[in-house]
Amino acid sequence: MDEREPVPLVVHHVPLSTTFALLNATTCVLDPLLAEERVALGTLTVTANKFGEICGVHKAGGVPLDQRVLLRCTDLALERARHITALLTQSLGITAEH
């Protein structure tokens, strides 16, 4: 602040993470409760933004994951990122640029 006037941070890209508990190769639970996490054989976290871009994927645990389940989880994460970004934008009174 001694050198120059601060400028607001402009954030165009807000990645949001969605976590799934992997109960077996074909069954997952979106936003698991603690009890569901305890019986899970692994987790999958998909980070996405409102533009439909997957920013990151992290799978923990040794359970194999069926490719259809992985695709369904990424679709849900993308849908959820769009929805939550819209809620945040509305709640904060931000004008949508894209």
C-alpha positions, 0 to 999 in steps of 0.5 A, spaced: 500 500 500 506 504 500 508 503 493 501 504 490 493 503 490 491 496 491 487 494 485 481 489 486 483 481 484 479 480 477 477 472 477 474 469 471 476 462 472 473 459 479 474 452 479 470 448 484 471 441 487 466 435 487 468 429 491 465 422 490 466 416 495 467 410 491 464 404 494 466 399 489 467 399 481 460 401 479 457 405 485 459 412 488 456 417 492 456 425 491 458 429 497 459 423 502 457 424 509 462 421 514 459 415 515 459 414 507 467 416 507 468 411 512 466 405 508 468 407 502 474 404 498 476 410 495 475 417 493 474 421 486 475 429 486 473 432 480 475 440 479 471 444 474 469 451 472 463 454 469 466 454 462 465 446 462 473 445 463 475 440 467 481 443 471 483 437 475 482 430 477 484 426 483 483 419 485 485 416 492 484 409 494 485 402 490 478 401 488 478 400 480 473 405 477 469 403 471 469 408 465 462 409 465 462 411 472 468 416 471 464 419 465 458 420 470 462 423 475 465 428 471 458 430 468 455 431 475 461 435 477 461 440 471 453 441 472 454 442 479 460 447 478 455 451 473 450 451 478 454 453 484 457 458 480 451 461 478 448 461 485 455 465 488 454 470 482 447 471 484 448 471 491 454 476 491 450 480 486 456 479 480 454 481 473 456 475 469 461 476 464 460 469 460 
